[in-house]
């Protein structure tokens, strides 16, 4: 069973539309266990000798090969997978593989001998198995923000059906801080259709108005904060702290183990008083599966740049 929504076929299908690619899954089984690998295949712009070639990427969030069963010999299982997948790439004309491994499942460690791993980024997370979420997992600044917001009458509402998608979109487009992400109502609506029961919105309400809105994903024991956007009005109340705390409490009540707050700017991390103990490292890798074809594309790219 998948331990994270990012490894489900529904998530790959959703993000394939955004990436203009095709969602695919490769499964490898042997006596040492079973590996599942979901990815998005994207056609390269140029054909070579009348043949199409492709790159593959992880869907939004995290990805990479994932061990689906207990194994007594992880090294052999990983090596067997890599050999079989390399043959698959040759047959399917897949040139380059781009992977973002999951710090939640730790699958980078399982396949460290198959990929040249780099430290890609850090994400912030909260341990939801803690006895007291507020005092143990929320730093002093966040606790102060939460108390102030509550005293000023800020409340939160949960939307599991998508009724407030338009409010999220409106705030998002007016926020001026999009972090290179692109949202539209149709994408989020499709998310609620494909991920029913696994996606929800938390709204922060102040003076009868939604002043901040966050999209969350939940599956198995993990909650992901996909994005939080907020209006300029009420920013001094730090509505993000209220939304994150509310998500953590919801997760605690529903026996979740971890809240992935995601990648944050230094400014936002400072505002929330998050520290290094709240960090998990995301590892990534680029693997060239067809070196000769990759060289042709690289040379063609250089010629285009020089033209």
HUMOVEN-V213386 format. One line per field, one symbol per residue. ss: DSSP state (~ for helix, > for strand, _ for the rest). Layout:
ss->???
This chain:
ss->____~~~_~~~~~~~~~~~__>>>>>>>>>__>>>>>>>>>>>____>__>__>>>>_____>__>>______~~~~~~~~~~~~~~~~~~~_>>>>>>>>_____~~~~_______>>>>>>>>>>_____~~~~~__~~~~~~~~~~~~___>>>>>_____~~~~~~~~~~~_________~~~~~~~~~~____>>>>>>>>__>>>>>>>>>>>__>>>>>>>>>____~~~_~~~~~~~~~~~~~~~____>>>>>___~~~~~~____~~~>>>>>>>>>>__~~~~~~~~~~~~~~~~_
